[in-house]
Amino acid sequence: MTITTLSSREFNQDTGRAKKAAAGGPVFITDRGRPAHVLLSIEEYRRLTGENRTVADALGWPAGIEDVEIEFPRARALPRAADLA
């Protein structure tokens, strides 16, 4: 991963360069010498935000778990009131 730093002026003058650099890693855009923004590829953004996560990923289950088929038997008993005593 390559980190690129561009001033706001450089970014404004050559956005194509910034987009190409973002394909290889984050691009820090500075304002008066201080980092102000970061440009990322959409793939990296989605990876960081978890946008493409499945429920199994979110729960931390191991890879391949979504291929397991489970059938739950239907409950035949009727619901009853809770015994709070």
N, C-alpha and C positions, 0 to 999 in steps of 0.2 A: 504494500500500500504506500503510495506516495502522497505526501501532504504538500499542497501548493499554497502560497500566500500571494495575494494580489492586492494592490491598493484599490480604493474605490474608482480612482481615475483609470487605472489599467483595466479594471473590470468593465467600465463603461466604454472604453475604446476598443476592447477586443473580447466580447462575450463568447465568441467561438472558441477562443483559447481556453477560457474558463470552463466551458462545457466539455471540451476534450480532456482537460485536466481532471474534471470531476469523475470521468470514467475510470480513472486510476486511483482515486482517493479523494478525501475532502479538500475543498478549496476554501481557505480562509480569506475573507474580504475585509480589509482594514479601513478604518476611517481615522485619519490623522495618526496613523501608526498603531492603532489599537484594534484588535479583532472586533468586528461588528456583526458579521454574518458568516454563515457557512453554506456552501453550495455542495449538494450531494447528488449522486445519481439516484434515479427513482428506485432502483433495486436496493441500494444501500439504505435509503429512507424507509422502505417497506420492511427491510430486515430489522432496522432499529426500532421501528414502531410496532412490529409484530402484526402488521396489517394482513399478512397472508397466513396467520396462525390458525391451526385447527383447534377444536376443543381439546383434543388429546395433547397438543403442544402446550396449550394454556394450563392444563392440569399437570404437566410435567411427566406424562406417561411416556413409556419407551416407544421408539419408532416401530411401526408395524402393528401397533395395538389396534389401529382402526380396521385391520383386516380380520380381526377375531369376531366371529358371529356368536351372539348370545341370545337365547330365547328364554324369556321369563314366563313361568306358568301363571295363568290367570288365577287370581284369588277368588275362591268360591265363598268365603265367609263374608257376611254382611258387616259393615262397620258398626261398632257399638260405642256407647258413651264412655268417656274416660273415667276411671275410678280415681278420684283425687283425694280419697280419704287415707 
